[in-house]
């Protein structure tokens, strides 16, 4: 009995079978290549569509995101305070409309005074040091009519308030006071730094801010709801960005790079923030230069 396998096909048939097998393999390879190219084209197309969608979203958001209107008495993005020799009062200016550019203070009418401009963040500990060292001195100069002070509250330290955006909320509170009871702004400013929370804390709550404002002598009832509603938080964002981008008017600097930024008659103060004598000497020097 034979134990061999099935009979092999003739040689000619084996060649035909090999050719057919090769043809089928090539056809399958062509299909695989075709599917791969289609997939790649689809992937690139999806990527481009996603990119277009992202760019369009950015453009739409940029174009359609209006800046909130600002508070009254801060047309320069700061509040200007001076005195007739007895009583401190704020310069009255209309509120900035949404997307309007601020109007720089005309310092030519202030030639006989030291014009102090301060960019501050109410969470900034060095701002607190400067206020604690020089605040009373500045207030006495302003009250006597020897100086003006223009305070620009900005918000650059939200990241250090445990997610509560205290720097923005505090600057918003400043804008609320400027809008409703501007002549109390210096008292408010002093109180804010006297009760300044530490960095990396949650800061004061809106209710605590409202209580602090009231304790500083602000009596207008609208201020509390202005603080709670964060009425001017959009303006705070915009004015902060303007300070960081520059240009800074009436100044020898291009932009604000940190807080506090202190200017006297346009010259930036680079001395110690905890040395009252050094700051007084700087102010005196700028007044001497202005009189020459």
Residue pairs with C-beta under 8 A, 6 or more apart in sequence:
8 14
9 17
66 98
66 99
67 98
67 99
67 234
67 235
67 237
67 238
68 98
68 232
68 233
68 234
68 235
68 238
69 95
69 96
69 97
69 98
69 235
70 77
70 95
70 96
70 100
70 102
70 175
70 232
70 235
70 238
70 239
71 95
71 175
71 176
71 178
71 179
71 232
71 235
72 92
72 93
72 94
72 95
72 178
72 179
72 182
73 79
73 90
73 91
73 92
73 93
73 178
73 179
73 182
74 93
74 95
74 96
74 175
74 178
74 179
75 93
75 94
75 95
75 96
75 102
75 103
76 93
76 102
76 103
76 104
76 105
76 150
76 152
76 249
77 102
77 152
77 239
77 242
77 243
78 105
78 117
78 119
78 150
78 151
78 152
78 153
79 90
79 91
79 150
79 151
79 174
79 178
79 182
79 185
80 90
80 91
80 105
80 148
80 149
80 150
81 88
81 89
81 90
81 91
81 142
81 148
81 149
81 150
81 151
81 185
81 186
82 88
82 89
82 91
82 110
82 113
82 142
82 145
82 148
83 89
83 142
83 143
83 144
83 145
84 145
85 143
85 144
85 145
86 143
87 143
88 139
88 142
88 143
88 183
88 186
89 182
89 183
90 178
90 182
90 183
90 185
91 105
92 182
93 103
95 179
96 102
96 235
102 239
102 242
104 249
104 250
105 115
105 150
105 249
105 250
107 115
107 250
107 265
107 266
110 148
111 290
113 145
113 146
113 147
113 148
114 141
114 146
114 147
114 148
114 264
114 265
114 283
114 286
114 287
115 147
115 148
115 150
115 250
115 263
115 264
115 265
115 266
116 138
116 141
116 147
116 148
116 149
116 150
116 262
116 263
116 264
116 283
117 149
117 150
117 152
117 250
117 251
117 262
117 263
117 264
118 130
118 149
118 150
118 151
118 152
118 260
118 261
118 262
118 263
119 152
119 154
119 243
119 256
119 259
119 260
119 261
119 262
120 127
120 130
120 131
120 151
120 152
120 153
120 154
120 259
120 260
121 127
121 153
121 154
121 155
121 156
121 157
121 167
121 171
121 259
122 153
122 166
122 167
122 170
122 171
122 174
122 192
122 193
122 196
123 157
123 160
123 161
123 166
123 167
123 170
123 196
123 197
123 199
123 203
124 156
124 157
124 259
124 260
125 196
125 198
125 199
126 259
126 260
126 273
127 193
127 259
127 260
128 193
128 196
129 273
129 274
130 260
130 262
130 273
130 274
131 189
131 190
131 193
132 193
133 273
133 274
133 275
133 276
133 279
134 276
134 279
135 189
135 190
135 193
137 276
137 279
137 280
138 147
138 149
139 186
139 190
141 147
141 283
142 148
142 149
142 186
147 283
149 186
151 174
151 185
151 189
152 239
152 243
153 170
153 171
153 174
153 175
153 236
154 171
154 236
154 239
154 240
154 243
154 244
154 256
154 259
155 165
155 167
155 168
155 170
155 171
155 236
155 237
155 240
156 167
156 240
156 244
156 258
156 259
157 166
157 167
157 199
157 259
158 165
158 166
158 167
158 168
160 167
160 199
160 200
161 167
161 197
161 199
161 200
161 201
161 202
161 203
162 200
162 201
162 202
162 203
163 202
164 202
164 203
166 197
166 201
166 202
166 203
166 204
167 203
168 230
168 233
168 236
168 237
169 203
169 206
169 209
169 227
169 230
169 233
170 192
170 203
170 204
170 209
171 232
171 236
171 240
172 226
172 227
172 230
172 231
172 232
172 233
172 236
173 188
173 192
173 209
173 210
173 213
173 223
173 226
173 227
174 185
174 188
174 189
174 192
175 226
175 231
175 232
175 235
175 236
176 213
176 222
176 223
176 226
176 227
176 231
176 232
177 184
177 185
177 188
177 213
177 218
177 223
178 185
179 226
179 232
180 218
180 220
180 222
180 223
180 226
181 218
181 219
181 220
181 223
184 216
184 217
184 218
187 216
187 217
187 218
188 213
188 216
188 218
190 216
191 212
191 213
191 215
191 216
192 212
195 204
195 212
197 203
197 204
204 212
206 227
206 228
206 230
207 228
209 227
210 223
210 224
210 227
210 228
213 223
213 224
213 227
214 224
226 232
243 255
243 256
244 255
244 256
244 257
245 255
246 253
246 254
246 255
246 256
247 254
247 255
248 254
248 255
248 256
248 263
250 263
250 266
251 263
251 266
251 268
252 263
252 266
252 267
252 268
253 261
253 263
253 268
260 273
261 268
262 268
262 269
262 279
263 269
264 282
264 283
264 286
265 286
265 287
265 289
265 290
267 282
267 286
269 279
269 282
271 278
271 279
271 282
272 278
272 279
273 279
